[in-house]
Amino acid sequence: MDFVAIDIETANQWRDSICSIGLVKVVNGEIQDTLYTYINPEQPFDEYHTHQHGLTTEMVQLAPTFKEFYPTLCRWLNNQYVVAHYVKYDENVIQESCESIQQLPPYCQYGCSFELAQKSFPDLPNYKLTSVASNLSIPLSMENADLIASIVLTISKMKNIQHINSLFNLSIENSQNVTSSIKGPFFKGKTVVFTGGLQGMTRSSAAQKLRQVGGIFSNVVSKQTDYLVISRNSIERSESGHKSSKFLKAEQLIATGHSIQLMHEELFIDKLK
């Protein structure tokens, strides 16, 4: 069983105000590595959030900013199965923090230990991280990311499930079914541009599928662009400093206030469904 457990704290109500990140890497069912760091959010702390996690401006003054920590985060999360306790919150925090520094979020799949606990123990009075851990006799002296990793490992042993995808598969399917039943076509009325060669389909095929769900295909990044879909190959090239002209143009427009969203090709394919 391989996955990365993550716990994120923010300084205030804004989701791009990360002030702490905890990471635990699990390989073959064993904890292989851990990382805990403060992050300087370059934003004020509010009283409510400081009361929740105990962190203050003074404590993070010498810590790296999220922009400085971003390469490390990518090394930990890219191509991993990432588990958080309130996964939609953590996923959105990462998304908005990456947007704030004009970078793509790490390419990974997410699972929720909160939902896993709900399915595994339907009669618990609540599903707070510490409550679930206590129910499993996991020491609460651990860091939150360690608690998440321990909860997942304990439940996997109880269910005799060896693969992380199998453990979370039902939660993922339910989440996708709920999303598809509530929302209309994601790309309806949106202008989409592609950069790089897509895997599994030609650009013309992708454009056709986009039009079938009401989207607008364009070959040019402009102020009217809503999404730039970036191929996996283009992402790998960008990480080595070789960004496409469309990628660079989108970043220039984002920097001047235009709301262009950068999207992995895998997410594009998922949103077509």
N, C-alpha and C positions, 0 to 999 in steps of 0.2 A: 504494500500500500504506500503510494507516494503522493504527497501533497504539501502545500505550504499554508500554515495557519497565520492569520494576520489580525492585528488589533490596532485601530487608529483612534487617536483623540484629536479633537479640534479646540482651538482657543475661544471660539465664539460660535454664533449660529451660522456663519458663512462656511460653506463646505470646502472652500479653498484655504482654510485656516489651520491646516494640519500642524499639530504641535508635538506629536509623539507617534512613533510607529514601532510595533513589536512584530517580529517575524520568527517563525519556527519551521524549519524544513524537516520533513519526515521522508525517509527513504526505506523501502522494504519494511515498513511498520515500525521503524526505530527513529527516534529524534537524532538527526545528523548534525544540525547546526542551528544556532539561534542568533538573532540580532535585535538589539533594543537601542533606540536612539531618540533623543529629543530632536525636534525640528523647529527652527525659528520661523514662525509664520509671518513675521513682519506685519503683524496686525495686533490690535489690542486684545487682551484676555478679558472676558466678561465674568462677573461674579458667579453666575450660575455654573458655567463650565469649569471654572477653577474649583468650585465646591465639589463638583462631580469627580474630577481626576486629580486635584491637588497641585496642578502645574501653574506656574506664574511666569510673567515676562522675564523676571530676573533669572529664572532657572534655565531658560532657553536662549539667553543672549549670545552665548558662544557656540550654539549648535548650528549645524548646516541648515541652509534654507531648503525648501522643497526642490528648487531648481538644482541646487548642488547635490541633493540626495537622489534625484531622479535616475541617473545612470545605475546606481546601486539597486534601486527598487526594480528597475527593468531586469537586471541580472538575476534577481531573486524570483520574479514573477513570470517572466516570459516563458510561454509554453508549459506552464504549470497548472495544476488544479489548486485553486486558492480558496480556503475556507475561512469565513468570518462568522461572527455570531448573529449580527444583523446585516446580512450580506448586501442588501440593496443600499443601505446607508453607506457602507464602506466602499462599495463599487461606485456610487455616485460621488463620494468624496474624492476618490482617485481620479475619476473622470474630470470633475471640475477643477481639481488642482492641476492636472495635466493641461487642460485648456488654458489655465491662467498663465502657464509658461510656454504656450504654443507648441506643445508636444503631444504625441499620441499616447494614450494609456497603454500599459503593458498588455501584450496579447496573452490572455489566459482565460480559463474557464472557472466559474465561481460556484461554490456550494455554501449552504447556510446551516450552521450547527444548531441554530434556534429551531428551524423547521425539522431537522433531523431528530432533535430531542422531542419535539411535539409528536412526531410519528412513532417514536420508540417508547415514549412514556406519556400516554394520553391523559393520565390521571394526576399529573403533577399540579400543584396549586398555581405555579407560575414557571416561566422558562427563562428567568434571568440567568446570566452566565454562572454566577456563584451558586444559584439554587440548583441548576442542573449538575454542576460539579459536586456539590454536597450530596446530592442524591446518589452519585456514583462513587462516593467516598474518595474524591480527588482532593488533595490538600489545597486549601484556598490561599496558601502563602505563595503560590506560583504567580508569575506574570500572566496577564489575561491571554496572551497568545499561547502560552503553555497550557492554560486551562482548556482552550479551544482544541488544541492538538490532542490533549489527553482525553477529552470527551469523545472526539471522533475515533480515536484508537480503541477506547473502551467499548463503545457501541459496536464497532466493527468486529471485535472479538466476541461480544455477546451474540451477534448475529452470524458469526462465522463467515464474514464476507471479507475477501482478501483484496478486492480492487475498489479504489475510490469511486470510479464511475458507477459501479454497481450499487454502492452504498447510497449515492445521491441521485441515482437515475430517476426514481419515482418523483422526487421533489422537483427535478428539472422539468420533467414532462408535464407535471401539474402546473408549474409556473408558466410554461409556454402556452398551455391550453387556455389558462386564464387570460393571458395577454392577448392571444389571438381572438378570443371571444368578445373582448371589450373594445379593442381598437379597430379602426378601419385601416385601409392600405396605408402603410407608413410613409411611402414616397409620393402619395397623391399630391400633385401640384408643385412638387419640389424639383429643382434643377440639380442634376447630378453629373459630375465629371469623373472620369477614371484616369488614373495614372499607373503605368506599368502593366505588364501582362498578367491577366487574371488566371488563376488555376481552375481547371475544370470547365471553363467556357470561354468562348471568344468574346471580344469586346462587342461585336455586333449582336451576339446572342444575349449578352448582358443588357445591352441597350433595348433589345426587343422585350425582354422580361420586365425591364423597368417601365417601358411604355404600357405594358399590359396591366400594370397596377396603378396607372395614372401618373407616373413620373415623367420628367422631361430630361432627355439626354442631351448633353452638350460636350463638345470637344475642347472648349475654351473656358478657363477659369476667369470669372469676372465678378463684378459686384452683385450680379444676379444669382451666383452659384450658392446653393444651399449645402451641398455635400461634395467633398472630394473623397472618392473611394481609392484607397491606396493599397496596391497589391503587396503580398508578402515579400516578393523580391525587392520592391521599392523601399519597403521598410528596412530590410537588411542593408540595402545600399545607403539609406539615409543615416543609419547608425554608424557607418564608416565615413560619413561626411559627404556623401554623393547624393544630393537630393535632386529630383527631377525639376524641370522648369515650372511645371504645374504646381508641384509641392511648394516651391519657393514663392510663386505668385500668390498662392493661397495664404501663406504665412505673412506676406506683405500686406494683404488685404485685411487679415485678422488683426494685425498690429495697428491698423488705422481705423479699427472699430467695426468692421464688417463681420457679420455672424456666419461665417463659413465653418461647417463642422467637418473635422477630419475623421474618416471612418475606415477601419480595417475591412478588407474584402470579405472575410468570414462573417463579420457582422452585417455587411451589405446582403450577402446571400441569405442570412438568417432573417433579415427584415423583409425580404421578398416573400416569405412564406405567409 
